Structures are given as structure tokens and as C-alpha cells.
Amino acid sequence: MVKRLTASAFSATVMVLILANAHAQTGSGDAAQLGKSLTPVGAVAAANAAGTIPAWDGGLTKPPADFKPGGHYPDPYANDRPLFTITADNVDQYREHLTPGQVAMLKKYPTYKIVVYPTRRSASFPKAFYDDTLSAATHAKLAPGGNSVLNTTSGVPFPIPHDGQEAIWNHLLRYRGDTYGTTWTEAPVLRNGDYTPARQTFEYDFSYANLAKPPAAREPNRMMNFFELLLSPPRLAGTLLLIYEPIDQVKEPRRSWLYSPGQRRVQLAPEFAYDFPAEASDGMRTYDDFNMFNGAIDRYDWKLIGKQEVYIPYNSYKITGNSIKHSDIIRPGHLNSEYGRYELHRVWVVEAQLKPGVRHIYAKRVFYLDEDSWAAVLTDKYDAHGQLWRVAEAHSINLYNIPMYYQTVEAHYDLQSGRYDVMGLRNEEPRVYEPLKRSAADFTPFRLRELGTR
């Protein structure tokens, strides 16, 4: 990553990287710092030197009085006012805290802007997950080749990472709830802003880090099982998908079954993995783009660059809330910047370089992982010629009744075509997150057939 920095900015960046690497080195089994100088998931607990990132105080853990379980999440920071706005006209002033992808978006679209608010370190998780992280810190290890994580069934496996593989596994295995249902809309957007929405409902049953299940009840080598039902557009309505998501997807590839209402039968689905074009995205994202990155890590060499302070989407209650419609958010070229909220946070920078002789449409990917949650919040994706091709950003809120940092609206931008895909739109849904009672027996091809014939 090459940036044009002032001397003072360069020194500050170097100090951040030194601090990050120091923590990575002292993290060799030194779990004693978790919950002290480090947060329970491994972030630096202290404020930054400039005071622009506050100290972590436990995050957001209590719902406001007007919150109704299952419904939309009222904005606890609704009274915050923007500090400043970054546009193409002043981008150089803030470049040291921006990614190459953000700079490219600002320069390509005069209407794109980054509205910066006070930083709120709201990320929080259940105490049981913190306890599991403390245990994982001294027990978890990478399997040979790095394609799996051993000796843990819950918790951030590597809260003090040594390398890029450990860091990306923290993203993959972060806490994302136990068993729940949710419905949202995806929209591939043309250059002129036209789009055909695809409404989908999901049921997720996590095995890894499912705090409602004792360790003995968690399926071995299973991250989660989930159902997907397409509700619209009409040509796809009634399509059902069942996926078994292993942890080690090299040893045990992802398995999926598809029910087509036209054929009225269940069949094994194609390989929904790696750079296979994702259904309903109009080719704007790959299957391993979902959730910013998912699936097997074996096609890339992973490098931990260090830490950087970046303006990232955070506490995005406005763009997620039910006071606006999908049509308010979707604009030609990019999401409506009026509804975005960005804050200065420390992120881990992880670079994935495609291995020689291996195929993927992205030759290089750079991930920016929020230190307080381990979620990838920004991604820059490069083509085979080394040119920045696609940029992705994930907006998030804190589900303070659980509590859990939760990604909502996810946008994947194609800088070359001017099109983009947005997913996770819940604005027009009555319910956001609905806990369910399910077991592994409920996620079978037989149940897929039952649901499809109703």
C-alpha cells in the first residue's frame, strides 16, 4: 500500500504499526492481557494518542427503552452530529486515514462522500464468548496448511494474531449469533440506478460459537448450517437452498442442495464457493465475497500488514433503520451517502495474494478488520493486472440486546463497470433478527423438500 504522507503522518502510521506488531509478538500465549490492556477479543483497550479514538469501556450492552425485541434497532447515537465530510475536493487532507478503495470511490463519483462522526466503540459480545476467547488464546492452533483451526469450538481463536491466516480466521469464526432467522433484500444496481430487488429469508444455525449449545452438541468441523428461500423476483420465487458450511473446506468441501419450484425436486447444487458468481448479484460478487469473505482460504497467501487508523462504516443505524425505504438508499454508482456513518477506528490490515498456478478472478485482496469485532469492514480487490477493480464496504450496528456486533448493509462496487450489488437491506422488513429453536436435524435435504412442496 503506497501513500503520500506528511512526515508527522508517516511517523504516526509507523508507531501504529510498531504497536500492532508488538502486541502480535507478546500475544504468543500471553492471554493475561485480555480484559486488561487488551479487550476480551484482543483489541487495544486504550484510546489512541490523539484522543480521536476513545478507550473501550465495554461497548454497548443495554437496549434503549423504546427497543422492541425482534424489531428494528433505535439509534442510540441519533443526537451525534458529523465532525466533517470527506469529498473528492478534500480527499488529500484525509488520505492517511483512507484506503485506496475509498480514495478511488471518492475520485470516481463526485456524489460519493464519507461523513465522519465521533467514534463510538460500541462493539460487544456475550460474556460466554469472551470466556471462550480467553480459553482459545492458549489452546487454539492452525491445522497444518492453515485450512482449519484446532482445539476450540468457540471464541476468537487468535485474539493476538501472529500472521494473516490467524487474522482472517478471526473474521471467519467471530461470534455471529446462535440460531436465528432474518429477511433482507439484495439489489444489483445498473449504472443508471435501475435495479430488480431479490428478497430472501434465511435461517442460520451456527455450530461454532453457538452459545446456546454445549460443546458436545456442536457438530465437528461445522461452522453453521443455513436455509435460504428466495421470495422475489417472480422468476426465482420459491427457490430453496440448503448449505452445510464446514470449517475446513479443503478437507470437507461446502455441500449444498437446491430446490427449484419449476422442477419440484431437490438436487445437489453446483459448487457455491470461491469465485463462482453469486446468484441474484448479476455477477457483481463472487460466493466468497459474501460477508466480505467466507469459505476456504487455501487459494491465497495471507500476510498480516499491521494496524492502521481508518474511517470505516460503523454504528450504521440510519442506513439500516425503518425510517427510510430501499429507494432512498439506492442511487446510481453507489449508496446514498447521506445515510452513511463513518468513524475512525483501528483496523488490522490483511493482504491475500493469489498463489501461483491457482485460479481466482481476484489476484489480490486487502481486508480491513475492525479490531473490536474482527469483522472485515472494507475490502479492496485487484485484477490480474494489479489494477484496483472492486471495492466493498460493510455497514454494521450493535444488537445491544444480545449483545453482538452485526453487519447489515453490504455493498460491492465495480469501479470498471460503474455497477454495484447491495445486500442486507432490511429497511422495509418488520423484523430484523429473530431467535429460533432449531437443531441439525432441521437442516436436511428432506426438510428442504418439505418446505418446497408446501
C-alpha positions in Angstrom: 0.0 0.0 0.0 1.6 3.2 -1.1 0.5 6.5 0.4 1.8 10.1 0.1 2.1 11.1 3.8 3.5 14.1 5.6 6.4 13.4 8.0 4.2 13.6 11.0 1.5 11.4 9.5 4.2 8.9 8.4 5.6 8.8 12.0 2.1 8.3 13.4 1.5 5.4 11.0 4.8 3.8 11.8 4.0 4.0 15.5 0.6 2.3 15.0 2.3 -0.5 13.0 5.0 -0.9 15.7 2.3 -1.1 18.4 0.4 -3.6 16.4 3.4 -5.8 15.8 4.4 -5.6 19.5 1.0 -6.9 20.5 1.3 -9.7 17.9 4.7 -10.7 19.4 3.7 -10.5 23.1 0.5 -12.4 22.2 2.4 -15.7 21.9 0.3 -17.4 24.6 0.2 -14.2 26.7 -3.6 -14.3 27.2 -3.1 -12.5 30.6 -3.5 -9.1 28.8 -7.0 -10.0 27.5 -9.5 -8.0 29.5 -6.7 -5.6 30.7 -4.5 -3.7 28.2 -6.4 -5.6 25.5 -10.1 -6.0 25.3 -11.6 -9.6 25.8 -11.3 -10.1 22.0 -7.7 -8.7 21.6 -8.2 -5.0 20.6 -6.1 -2.3 22.2 -8.3 -1.1 25.1 -6.7 2.3 25.4 -7.5 5.4 23.4 -5.2 6.4 20.6 -2.6 9.1 21.2 -4.6 11.8 19.5 -7.7 11.1 21.5 -9.7 10.7 18.3 -10.4 7.0 19.2 -11.7 6.6 22.7 -10.8 3.8 25.1 -13.1 0.8 25.0 -15.5 0.8 28.0 -17.3 -2.5 27.4 -19.3 -1.5 24.4 -23.0 -1.1 24.0 -24.8 -3.7 26.1 -28.2 -2.3 27.1 -31.2 -1.7 24.9 -32.9 1.7 24.9 -36.4 2.0 26.4 -38.1 2.1 23.0 -36.5 -1.1 21.7 -38.9 -4.0 20.9 -37.2 -7.4 20.6 -37.2 -8.7 17.0 -37.9 -5.3 15.5 -35.7 -2.6 14.3 -32.9 -1.1 16.4 -33.4 2.5 17.5 -30.2 4.6 17.1 -28.5 5.2 20.4 -26.4 7.8 18.9 -29.1 9.7 17.0 -28.0 13.0 18.6 -24.4 12.8 17.3 -23.5 15.4 14.7 -21.0 15.0 11.9 -17.5 16.2 12.6 -16.7 16.7 8.9 -17.3 15.3 5.4 -14.7 13.9 3.0 -15.3 14.5 -0.7 -13.2 14.4 -3.8 -12.3 18.1 -3.2 -10.6 17.5 0.2 -9.6 13.8 -0.1 -5.9 14.6 0.1 -6.4 16.2 3.5 -7.6 12.9 5.0 -5.8 10.4 2.8 -3.7 8.9 5.6 -6.9 7.5 7.2 -8.5 6.2 3.9 -8.0 3.0 2.0 -7.1 3.0 -1.7 -10.6 1.8 -2.4 -12.2 4.7 -0.6 -9.9 7.2 -2.4 -10.9 5.6 -5.8 -14.6 5.8 -4.9 -14.3 9.5 -4.0 -12.4 10.3 -7.2 -14.8 8.3 -9.5 -18.1 9.6 -8.1 -18.5 13.3 -7.3 -21.6 12.4 -5.3 -19.8 9.9 -3.1 -18.8 11.2 0.3 -17.7 9.9 3.7 -19.5 11.6 6.5 -17.4 11.2 9.7 -19.0 11.1 13.2 -17.5 10.8 16.7 -16.0 7.4 17.3 -18.2 5.1 19.4 -16.6 1.8 20.3 -19.9 0.1 20.6 -18.8 -3.5 19.7 -19.6 -6.0 22.4 -20.3 -9.7 22.8 -21.7 -12.1 25.4 -19.5 -12.9 28.4 -19.5 -16.6 27.5 -17.9 -15.7 24.2 -15.3 -13.6 26.0 -14.6 -16.6 28.3 -14.2 -18.9 25.3 -11.8 -16.4 23.7 -9.6 -16.5 26.8 -9.5 -20.3 26.6 -8.9 -20.3 22.8 -6.0 -17.9 23.2 -4.0 -20.6 24.9 -5.3 -23.7 23.2 -6.3 -22.9 19.6 -3.8 -23.6 16.8 -3.9 -23.7 13.0 -4.1 -27.1 11.3 -1.2 -28.0 9.0 -1.6 -25.8 6.0 -3.7 -23.3 7.8 -7.0 -24.6 6.4 -8.7 -25.1 9.8 -8.5 -24.2 13.5 -8.0 -26.9 16.1 -8.6 -27.2 19.8 -11.5 -24.8 20.1 -15.3 -24.8 19.4 -16.0 -21.1 20.4 -14.3 -17.8 20.9 -12.0 -15.7 18.8 -9.3 -18.3 18.1 -6.3 -15.9 17.8 -7.1 -12.7 19.7 -3.4 -11.8 19.4 -2.6 -12.9 15.9 0.8 -13.7 14.6 0.1 -13.8 10.9 -2.5 -13.2 8.2 -4.0 -16.7 8.4 -4.8 -16.3 12.1 -6.3 -12.9 11.5 -8.6 -14.0 8.7 -9.7 -17.0 10.8 -10.7 -14.5 13.5 -13.0 -12.9 10.9 -14.5 -16.2 9.8 -15.1 -17.5 13.3 -16.2 -14.4 15.1 -19.5 -14.5 17.0 -22.5 -14.1 14.7 -25.3 -15.3 16.9 -26.6 -18.8 17.7 -29.7 -19.8 15.8 -31.9 -17.2 14.2 -34.0 -16.1 11.2 -33.7 -12.9 9.2 -35.1 -11.5 5.9 -33.4 -9.0 3.6 -33.2 -7.7 0.1 -30.4 -7.7 -2.4 -30.2 -5.5 -5.4 -27.8 -5.5 -8.3 -27.7 -1.8 -9.5 -27.1 -0.7 -13.0 -25.1 2.4 -14.0 -28.3 4.4 -14.3 -29.6 3.3 -10.8 -32.2 0.8 -12.1 -32.4 -2.5 -10.1 -34.5 -5.5 -9.7 -34.7 -6.4 -5.9 -34.3 -10.0 -4.8 -36.0 -10.6 -1.4 -34.6 -13.5 0.6 -35.3 -15.1 4.0 -32.7 -17.1 5.9 -32.5 -19.5 8.9 -29.0 -19.8 10.4 -27.9 -22.5 12.9 -24.3 -21.9 14.0 -22.3 -24.8 15.4 -19.0 -22.9 16.1 -19.6 -20.4 18.9 -23.2 -21.4 19.4 -23.5 -20.3 23.0 -26.9 -22.0 23.4 -25.4 -25.4 22.7 -22.9 -27.2 24.9 -19.6 -28.0 23.2 -20.5 -31.7 22.9 -23.6 -30.7 20.8 -21.6 -28.7 18.3 -21.0 -30.6 15.1 -17.4 -31.3 14.4 -15.8 -29.3 11.6 -19.0 -27.4 11.1 -19.3 -23.6 11.2 -23.0 -23.5 10.5 -26.0 -24.8 8.5 -28.4 -22.5 6.8 -31.5 -22.3 4.6 -32.2 -19.6 2.1 -35.6 -19.0 0.5 -36.0 -16.6 -2.4 -39.2 -14.6 -2.2 -38.7 -12.4 -5.3 -38.3 -11.7 -8.1 -41.0 -13.9 -9.6 -38.6 -15.9 -11.8 -36.7 -17.0 -8.6 -39.5 -17.1 -6.0 -39.8 -20.4 -4.2 -36.2 -21.4 -4.8 -34.7 -23.0 -1.7 -31.1 -23.5 -0.9 -29.6 -25.6 2.0 -25.9 -25.2 2.8 -23.6 -27.1 5.1 -20.7 -24.8 5.9 -17.6 -26.7 7.2 -14.7 -25.0 9.0 -12.1 -26.9 6.9 -13.5 -26.6 3.4 -10.4 -28.2 1.8 -10.9 -31.4 3.8 -14.7 -31.3 3.5 -15.9 -29.0 0.7 -19.1 -27.0 1.3 -22.2 -29.0 0.5 -25.4 -27.5 -0.9 -28.8 -28.6 -2.1 -31.2 -26.7 -4.3 -35.0 -27.0 -4.6 -36.3 -25.5 -7.8 -40.1 -24.8 -7.9 -40.1 -25.4 -11.6 -38.7 -28.9 -11.3 -40.2 -29.6 -7.9 -37.3 -31.7 -6.7 -34.2 -31.4 -4.6 -30.8 -31.8 -6.2 -27.2 -31.3 -5.3 -26.2 -27.8 -6.2 -23.1 -26.6 -8.1 -20.0 -25.6 -6.1 -21.1 -22.4 -4.4 -17.6 -21.4 -3.5 -14.6 -19.4 -4.4 -15.2 -17.1 -7.4 -18.4 -18.8 -8.6 -20.8 -15.9 -9.5 -23.3 -15.4 -6.7 -27.0 -15.9 -7.6 -29.1 -12.7 -7.6 -26.0 -10.5 -7.8 -25.9 -10.1 -11.6 -22.2 -11.1 -11.5 -21.3 -8.3 -9.2 -19.9 -10.5 -6.5 -18.5 -14.0 -6.0 -19.7 -16.5 -3.5 -16.6 -15.9 -1.3 -17.4 -12.2 -1.4 -20.4 -12.7 0.9 -19.9 -11.3 4.4 -16.8 -9.6 2.8 -15.0 -13.0 2.8 -16.1 -16.6 3.5 -15.1 -20.1 2.7 -11.8 -21.8 2.2 -8.6 -19.8 2.5 -6.3 -22.2 0.6 -6.0 -20.3 -2.7 -4.2 -17.3 -1.2 -1.1 -16.5 0.7 -2.1 -14.4 3.7 0.1 -11.6 5.1 -0.6 -9.5 8.2 0.4 -6.0 7.3 -0.3 -4.4 10.7 -2.7 -1.9 12.1 -4.0 1.4 10.6 -6.5 4.0 11.7 -9.2 4.2 9.1 -12.6 5.9 8.6 -14.9 2.9 8.4 -18.6 2.4 8.4 -19.8 2.0 12.0 -23.0 2.3 14.0 -25.0 2.4 10.8 -28.4 2.6 12.4 -29.6 5.2 10.0 -28.9 3.3 6.8 -30.3 0.1 8.4 -33.4 1.6 10.0 -37.0 1.6 9.0 -37.4 5.3 8.7 -36.2 5.1 5.1 -37.0 2.9 2.1 -34.7 1.0 -0.2 -35.4 3.6 -2.9 -34.0 6.2 -0.6 -30.7 4.3 -0.3 -30.0 3.0 -3.8 -28.5 5.6 -6.1 -26.6 5.4 -9.4 -23.0 4.4 -8.8 -23.2 4.0 -5.0 -25.4 4.0 -1.9 -26.9 7.3 -0.8 -24.0 8.9 1.2 -26.5 11.0 3.3 -27.4 7.8 5.3 -23.9 6.6 5.9 -22.0 7.0 9.2 -18.2 6.6 9.3 -15.9 6.7 12.4 -12.2 6.5 13.0 -11.3 3.0 14.2 -8.1 0.9 14.3 -8.2 -1.9 11.8 -6.0 -4.9 11.1 -4.8 -4.9 7.5 -4.6 -8.3 5.9 -3.3 -8.9 2.4 -4.3 -12.0 0.4 -2.1 -12.7 -2.6 -3.3 -15.4 -5.1 -0.9 -18.4 -5.0 1.0 -19.2 -8.3 -0.9 -21.6 -10.5 -4.2 -21.2 -8.7 -7.3 -19.6 -10.3 -9.4 -16.8 -8.9 -10.8 -13.7 -10.5 -9.1 -11.6 -7.8 -5.4 -11.7 -7.9 -5.1 -9.8 -4.7 -7.4 -8.8 -1.9 -6.8 -6.4 1.0 -9.1 -6.8 4.0 -9.5 -4.2 6.8 -10.7 -6.0 10.0 -12.3 -3.9 12.8 -10.1 -4.5 15.9 -13.1 -4.5 18.2 -15.1 -7.2 16.4 -12.7 -8.9 13.9 -15.2 -8.3 11.1 -13.9 -7.3 7.7 -15.5 -3.9 7.1 -13.7 -2.8 3.9 -12.1 -4.8 1.1 -10.1 -3.7 -1.9 -9.9 -6.3 -4.8 -7.4 -6.3 -7.6 -7.5 -7.9 -11.0 -4.7 -10.0 -12.7 -3.0 -6.8 -14.0 -2.7 -5.4 -10.5 -5.4 -2.8 -11.0 -7.9 -2.0 -8.3 -11.1 -3.5 -9.7 -13.7 -3.8 -7.0 -14.3 -2.2 -3.6 -16.6 -3.5 -0.8 -17.9 -1.9 2.4 -20.0 -3.4 5.2 -22.1 -1.3 7.5 -22.9 -2.5 10.9 -24.9 -2.0 14.1 -24.7 -3.4 17.6 -27.6 -5.7 18.5 -27.4 -4.5 22.1 -30.0 -6.9 23.4 -27.7 -9.9 22.7 -25.1 -8.1 22.6 -23.4 -8.6 19.3 -21.7 -6.5 16.6 -23.7 -7.3 13.5 -23.1 -6.5 9.8 -26.1 -5.3 7.9 -25.9 -3.5 4.6 -23.1 -4.7 2.4 -22.1 -3.0 -0.9 -19.8 -4.4 -3.6 -18.7 -1.8 -6.1 -17.3 -2.4 -9.6 -15.1 0.5 -10.4 -14.7 -0.5 -14.0 -18.4 -1.0 -15.0 -19.9 1.6 -12.6 -22.4 -1.0 -11.3 -22.7 -2.4 -7.8 -24.5 -5.0 -5.7 -26.1 -4.2 -2.3 -27.3 -6.8 0.1 -28.7 -6.9 3.6 -31.4 -4.2 3.1 -33.8 -4.7 6.0 -35.5 -1.3 6.0 -38.8 -2.5 4.8 -38.9 -5.6 6.9 -40.9 -5.7 10.2 -38.3 -7.9 11.9 -34.5 -7.8 11.9 -33.3 -10.7 14.0 -35.5 -13.4 15.3 -34.1 -16.2 17.6 -35.2 -19.7 16.6 -35.1 -23.1 18.1 -33.5 -25.5 15.6 -31.2 -28.5 15.6 -29.0 -30.1 13.0 -31.9 -32.4 12.2 -33.9 -29.4 10.9 -31.3 -28.7 8.3 -31.6 -31.6 5.9 -32.4 -32.2 2.2 -35.6 -33.9 3.4 -36.8 -30.7 5.1 -35.9 -28.8 2.0 -38.2 -31.0 0.1 -41.0 -30.5 2.7 -40.7 -26.7 2.6 -40.6 -26.7 -1.2 -43.8 -28.6 -1.7 -45.9 -26.6 0.7 
